[in-house]
């Protein structure tokens, strides 16, 4: 069987003035979902969370019934078409050769969106437009980045993102417009990033922290902090009209990916440019001094030209 590739390292931060923007790029059918060497451990964790914390990681409104069924059908078709060494399909039976599982897609014995979430490393959310307003109607969300599914399900996207500083001014209208007009067949992708002191993938809480974390210093920040990057994908489900929103979480130990002085300088510049409201929202304040101290020390290792 074809081996899984190494995890992709994304470094989407830039020095310079802070901008909150959609930052969309196009993805291909073959790149809709990511597969890498972390698949076995991440899927085991997803199975554990779905077994032990189901109400926290799965939610669905009845209005999303058709969209959830379509999501599974589209995901399964994509996997069999673009990853045939790992997923094969015979009639309604899909076999996952990476886990040894086999599913009857016509009668999976569980919610179709939940099954889709047991096939890929991405969390999967469904957005449906009702009266021109995009509504968050269903999700399998095993790896939240400090938000609770139960507090967001059923809300308009504007309310889902309500706590995000400057979202209402900068992104609410563009996002709602994008959700209404995303064309069938087009896959959009974007990245966002934060720095955390916890590598746990399942993090439903933790925003707005203020108290200092004295255990993290500029000497050990590289080994104690983590760059958490979300690769998000958005695709129209043509039969239901819903948008399937995928979220793949990457969590890299800081010193494993900030491997050069130039990268350290770039991240330091990006961190310094964050508005205070974003620093507070992302709980950066307790670790900011240690982070910047470590980055500045690493950046200072640059050899002068000439």
N, C-alpha and C positions, 0 to 999 in steps of 0.2 A: 504494500500500500504506500502511496505517495506520502513522504513525511511532512509533518506540519512545519511551516516556516517559522523563523524567529519572530518575536513580537516587533511590530513596527514602532519606531520611536518618533513621536511627534513633538516638535518644539515650536509651538505657535505664537510664542510671545515675541514682542518687538519693543525695543527701546524707543523713547520719544513720547509725544503727547498721547494721553489715553484716549481711545476711541471705542465707543460701544457701537458695533455694527454687526450686521448679519454675516458678512464675510463668506458668502456662499461660493462653492465650486461645484462642478459637475462630476458625477461618478458614473461608472459604467455598470452594466448588469453584472459583470463578473466581479466587480468590487463592491457590490451592494453590502455584502457582509464580510467581515474580517474573520480569518481563521489563522491561528498561530499556535505556538508550542504551549501556550497557557490554556488551551481548550480543555484538556482533561481535568485540570484542577478547578477551573472556573465553572465548568458544567457540573462537577460534583458539588460545588458550593451552591449553585443554582438549585440543584435537586434538593439539597438540604434545606435551603430557605423555603422552597415551595412546600416541603413536608412539614417543617417546624414553625414557619411564620407566614402561613398562607394569607391570612387577612391583611398582612402588612405589605405583601409583595404582589398581590393580584387583586384587581378590582375591575368591574365592568357594569355599565348601565345597559338595560334591555335594548335601548335604541341602537347599540353597537353590535347586536347579534349578527347581522349580515356582514358587517365589516370585519368582525373577528374571524368568521368562517372564511372570508375572502383572504384575509391576511395569511392564514395557514396555507391555503391553496397556493398563493403567490410565493410564499417563502419556500414551500416544498418543491414547487416547480423550478425555482431558481437554483436550489441546492442540487437537484438532480441534473440540471442542465449544465451548470458551471463548476460543480465540484463532484464529478461522477466517480472519482476514486474513493471518496469518503461517503457519498450518499447515492444509493441506487433505488430505483422505483420500478415496481412491477404491478401494474394496475393501480389499486388503491394502497398498496403496501410500500411504505418508505422505510428503508433500512439505513441506519446510521452505523457505518463500519468503525467509526471512531470510538463509539461507546458500546457497540454490540446490541443496541436497542432496535426494535422493529415495530412500526406503528401502522395500524389500519386507519388511513386518513378519513375514510368514510364513517368510521365509528371509533374514534380515538379513545373513548372512555374518559375524557376530560375536556375542559374548555379548549376550543381550537387555538385561541391566542396563547393559552398556557403551554400547549404542546409546541407551538412555534417558538416560544421562549425556552423550551428545552432542547432546541436544535441549534441555536446560534448563541454566540457570546454577547450579543446585543440585548439590552432591554428594549421592549417594543411597546409603544404608546399609540393610541388611536385618537385622532382629532377629526371631528365632524363639524361641518358648517351648518348652523341652524339660524335662520333669519339673518344671514350675512355675518353671523358671529361664530368664530371657531370655538368649539367646546371640547374639552378633554373628557372622553367618554369611556376609555378602557385602557388597561396597561398590565403588563407583566414587568415588574420593576424590582429586580433583585439587588441592584447596585446603585441606589440613589445617592446623589452627592448632597447630603444634608437637607433633604426634604421628605415629607411624609406623604405617601400616596393617598391615604385616607382624607387628608386635608385639602387635596387638590382635585380629586375626581369629581366630575360633573360641573366644573367651573369653566367659564370662558378663559381663554388663554391670557387675557389681560389681567384677570384675577389670579390665575395660577402664578404669573410672574409679578404680581403686585408688590411683593417685598423687595424685588430687585431694584436697587437705586437707578434712577434715570431711565428705567425701561419704558415707563409711560410716556416720557418725552421723546425718546430716541427710537424705540423699537416697536412700540405697540401697534401703530398704524402700518408700518412696513410688514410686520409679521402677519397681522390679520389679512392684509392684502395678498401676501404670498400664499397663505393657506387657501384663500379663495380661488387663486388663479394658477396654482401649480399644474402644469400640463401632464397628462397621462404619458408615461414612457420616459419622463425626465426624472433623474435621481439627483437631488441636491445634497451636498455635504458641507459641514462646517466643523470647526474645532473651537473649544474653549479650554481654559486652563486655570488652575489654582495651585497653591502650595499648602499642604496639610501636614500635620504632625502625626497622622494615623494612616497606615496603608490599607486598613480594612475596606473591602469593596462595599459592603452593606453599611452605609452611614446615613440613617434617616434623621439624625440630629447633629447639631454642632455649629450652627450659624450663630453669629452675633457674640462670639466669645470675647471677653475683655481681659480676664485675669492672665497674668504672665505665666508662661510655662518655664519655670526656672531650670528644668531638667535639660532644656535645649539651649546651647550656647553657640557662639560663633566658632568655637573649636570643634563641636560635634554635629553642627547643623547638617553638614553634607550627608552624614550617615543616619540622621534622625528625622529629616524632613523628606517629603515626597511631592513630586510634581504629578498632579492628577489632571489628566487630559481626557476630555470627552470628544470622541468623534461621533458626530450626529449625522444621521441621514434622513431624508424626507422623500417619500414617494407616494404618488396618488394611487389609490386602489380604484380602478376604473369602474367596476360594477357597482360598488356602494358609494363611490365618490369621496370616501374618507381618505385621510392622509395617514400613512404609517410612518411613525417617527421612531427611528432607531437610535439607541445611545450605547456606544461601546466605550467602556471606561478603561483607561490605561493608568496605572499607578507605578511611577518609576522612582526608585530611591534617588535622591538629588545628586549625590556624587557619582552615580552610575551614568547619568545622562548629561550633566553639566561637566563635560570632559575636557574643555579647553578654557583658557582665560577669556577668550572672545565671547563664548557662550555665557560665562559668568557675568561679564560686563553687560551683555544684552539683557539677561534676566534681571540684574540689579536695576538697570535703567527702566525696564518695564514695571518692576515692583515699586520703584520710587514715583513713577508717573500715575499710579492708581489714586483716584480721588479718595479722600478720607471715608466717604460713605461706602465705597467698595471695599476698602480695607476692613471696615467694621463688619460689613455684610459677610465677607469671606473668612472672618475670624483670623485675619492675618496679624492683627495688632499684638497678640501674645507672643508671636514668633518672629515678628518683623525685624527687630534689631539683630537677633541671632542670624536670621537669613541674610540680611544685608551685610553683616560682618563677615560671614563665611564667603559670600559672593565677592565682596570687595577684596578680601585676601586672595581668593582664587584669581580674580581679574588682575590683581597686582603682579601676578607671575608672568605677565606678558613681557616678552623680550623686546626692547626698543628696536625699531627698524634701523638698519645701517650699522 
